[in-house]
Amino acid sequence: MGLDVKLELDERPKTYRKESFEVFDFGMKLFKLLTGEKRFMAVDEDFEIIRQKPTKIRVDEVTRYNPNVPKELSEVIYHMTHHDKKQRAKVFSELFVLLKNLQKKKLACSYCAVGCKFEADEKKFKAIKEYPTNQGGSCAKGMSQPKSIFTKNRLLYPQKRESPDTPFCISSYDEVLEYIASKIKNTSSNRVGFYLSGQMLNEDYYVANKLAKGFIGTPHCDTNSRTCMSSAVVGYKKSFGLDYVPVRIDDIDHANLLILIGANPAESHVVLFNRIKKAQKSGLKVVVIDPRETMTSKIADLYIPLRVGTDIDLLNLLAIRLIREDKIDKSL
């Protein structure tokens, strides 16, 4: 779990083994940084409490104020800010190793739909070996993400302008939300439309539709997921009874035949393609149906370069052949 906290290493007390007070002081600063809590003990150099009613830090207090802080870090800060000097020195020597690991963020790749997972910092991405989807693998696009994410000209704040002829100015979220709300309030609901991203979660879609259709009262709410996948969803429901693909990437390892129709994973889904090539070594047969000769077609056991516009004809012929040869599971 990543923490949005940056600590400069030169802030570390250089004599922490001798000057335990500096360790205490640093622990208090770290507590404040991670929690935003301002109720602190005031102490002198002999660790005598100056305030009459001090607030002591409990072992779980950092995690209580900031649930994103792992328990082990909360315990380190607890020991740094209590009176056992030997314990302070011991845990402090382990603190920066712990912080370095915690500040590495784990995130999913933002490119294709394979869903690779990375451990990331501002300099590089490292594929996670234990993650079942990519198993430590990646492609050039995934590894190049730091160049796109950690860049000086990335849009980090909301910006708005009064008209197309005026420049954008940095604004706050409160201001732009109020601005959008006022525009919607003063506009007829039939003239308000929502077009939603295909990257939203189901819960996000639900809330967005409730806002558009239920609260604002506009019927104009659409999403890239529908315009992109509507025909596929109908096919899934007729074939499997479900409106999503009921398969997993692991199924490749257990399949004996894989048919790729119009797909070129060698260039668009590289990690998946490498998984396919690995499964071929264990006996998987690959059929590629595509009018184009692609990098994927080069590894096919059977390549069918059908004429453009004849894919439906080919699939209908395959269905007729299966029916005639009684290869259909009639129990479904």
Secondary structure, DSSP 8 states (H G I E B T S, - for coil): --------GGGS-TTTTT-HHHHHHHHHHHHHHHH-------B-TT--B-SSS-----TTHHHHH-TTS-HHHHHHHHHHTSS-HHHHHHHHHHHHHHHHHHTSEEEE-SSSTT--EEEE-SS-EEE-TT-TTTTT---HHHHTHHHHHS-TTS--S-EE-SSTTS--EE--HHHHHHHHHHHHHTS-GGG--EEE-TT--HHHHHHHHIIIIIII--S-EEEHHHHHHHHHHHHHHHHHSSSS----GGGGGG-SEEEEES--HHHH-HHHHHHHHHHHTTT-EEEEE-SS--TTGGG-SEEE---TT-HHHHHHHHHHHHHHTT-S-TT-
